[in-house]
């Protein structure tokens, strides 16, 4: 999982996970939640099951 293109956390998921489920799991991760706290999320790019990039 990346924020502004930099890896902030890693998450092991099933290869068959949907993009919506992967995005929800990324947003629920405490490391990611702490990193984006107080900032506006402009865009979330999901390429399941390998990448979640959060643009703030």
ZALUMGU-437952 format. One line per 3 residues: number of its first residue (from 1); their letters; for each residue x, y, z of N, C-alpha, C, CB. Coordinates in steps of 0.2 Angstrom, whole numbers, plus 5000, padded with zeros to 4 digits. Glycine has a CB too. Example, Ala and Ser with C-alpha at 12.3 -4.5 7.8 and 13.67 -1.06 7.14 Angstrom:
BEGIN
1 = AS = 5066:4972:5039:5062:4978:5039:5066:4984:5039:5057:4978:5045 ~ 5064:4989:5035:5068:4995:5036:5064:5000:5039:5070:4997:5029
END
This chain:
BEGIN
1 = XXX = 5004:4994:5000:5000:5000:5000:5004:5006:5000:4995:5000:5006 ~ 5003:5011:4996:5007:5017:4995:5003:5023:4997:5010:5017:4988 ~ 5006:5028:4999:5003:5035:5000:5008:5040:4996:5002:5037:5008
4 = XXX = 5005:5043:4992:5009:5048:4987:5015:5044:4984:5012:5054:4992 ~ 5014:5038:4982:5019:5034:4978:5024:5031:4982:5022:5039:4974 ~ 5024:5032:4989:5029:5029:4993:5026:5023:4998:5032:5034:4998
7 = XXX = 5029:5017:4998:5026:5012:5001:5026:5013:5009:5031:5005:5000 ~ 5020:5012:5012:5019:5014:5019:5017:5007:5023:5014:5019:5020 ~ 5014:5003:5019:5012:4996:5023:5012:4991:5018:5006:4997:5027
10 = XXX = 5012:4985:5020:5011:4979:5016:5005:4975:5019:5017:4975:5015 ~ 5001:4972:5015:4995:4968:5017:4995:4962:5013:4989:4972:5016 ~ 4994:4956:5016:4993:4949:5012:4986:4948:5011:4997:4944:5016
13 = XXX = 4984:4947:5005:4977:4946:5003:4977:4940:4998:4974:4952:5000 ~ 4971:4938:4997:4970:4932:4992:4970:4935:4985:4962:4930:4993 ~ 4973:4931:4981:4974:4933:4974:4967:4935:4970:4977:4928:4970
16 = XXX = 4962:4932:4973:4955:4933:4970:4951:4939:4973:4951:4927:4970 ~ 4954:4943:4977:4951:4949:4981:4948:4954:4976:4955:4952:4986 ~ 4943:4957:4977:4940:4962:4973:4943:4968:4974:4932:4962:4973
19 = XXX = 4943:4973:4969:4946:4980:4970:4943:4983:4976:4945:4984:4964 ~ 4936:4983:4977:4932:4986:4982:4934:4983:4989:4925:4985:4981 ~ 4935:4977:4990:4937:4974:4996:4944:4976:4998:4937:4966:4995
22 = XXX = 4949:4976:4993:4956:4978:4994:4956:4985:4996:4960:4977:4988 ~ 4952:4990:4993:4952:4997:4995:4950:4997:5002:4948:5001:4990 ~ 4944:4994:5004:4942:4994:5011:4947:4991:5016:4935:4990:5011
25 = XXX = 4950:4986:5014:4956:4983:5019:4961:4988:5020:4958:4976:5016 ~ 4963:4992:5014:4968:4996:5015:4967:5002:5019:4970:4999:5008 ~ 4960:5005:5018:4958:5010:5022:4957:5008:5030:4952:5013:5020
28 = XXX = 4956:5002:5031:4955:5000:5038:4962:4998:5042:4951:4994:5038 ~ 4967:4998:5038:4974:4997:5041:4976:5003:5045:4979:4996:5035 ~ 4978:5001:5052:4980:5007:5056:4985:5011:5054:4981:5004:5063
31 = XXX = 4990:5008:5051:4996:5012:5048:4994:5017:5043:5001:5007:5045 ~ 4990:5015:5038:4987:5019:5033:4983:5025:5036:4984:5015:5028 ~ 4978:5022:5041:4974:5027:5044:4977:5033:5047:4969:5024:5049
34 = XXX = 4983:5031:5051:4987:5036:5054:4990:5041:5049:4992:5032:5059 ~ 4993:5038:5044:4996:5042:5039:4992:5047:5035:5000:5037:5034 ~ 4986:5045:5034:4981:5050:5030:4977:5054:5035:4977:5046:5026
37 = XXX = 4978:5053:5042:4973:5057:5046:4974:5064:5045:4975:5055:5054 ~ 4968:5068:5045:4968:5075:5044:4969:5077:5037:4973:5078:5048 ~ 4970:5073:5032:4971:5075:5025:4965:5072:5021:4978:5072:5023
40 = XXX = 4964:5076:5016:4959:5074:5011:4961:5069:5006:4956:5080:5008 ~ 4958:5063:5005:4960:5058:5000:4957:5061:4994:4957:5051:5002 ~ 4961:5062:4989:4959:5064:4982:4957:5059:4977:4964:5069:4979
43 = XXX = 4961:5053:4978:4960:5048:4973:4963:5041:4976:4964:5049:4966 ~ 4960:5036:4975:4963:5029:4977:4963:5025:4971:4958:5026:4982 ~ 4969:5023:4969:4971:5019:4963:4972:5012:4966:4977:5021:4959
46 = XXX = 4968:5007:4963:4968:5000:4965:4969:4996:4959:4961:4998:4969 ~ 4974:4992:4960:4976:4986:4955:4976:4980:4959:4983:4988:4951 ~ 4971:4977:4960:4970:4971:4964:4974:4965:4960:4963:4969:4965
49 = XXX = 4977:4961:4964:4979:4961:4971:4985:4964:4973:4978:4954:4974 ~ 4989:4968:4969:4995:4970:4970:4996:4977:4973:4999:4969:4964 ~ 4992:4981:4971:4994:4988:4973:4988:4992:4975:4997:4992:4967
52 = XXX = 4989:4996:4980:4984:5002:4982:4988:5008:4983:4980:5000:4989 ~ 4986:5013:4979:4990:5020:4980:4985:5025:4982:4993:5021:4973 ~ 4986:5028:4987:4981:5033:4990:4985:5040:4988:4980:5032:4997
55 = XX = 4981:5044:4985:4983:5051:4983:4980:5056:4988:4982:5053:4976 ~ 4984:5059:4992:4981:5064:4997:4983:5071:4995:4983:5063:5004
END
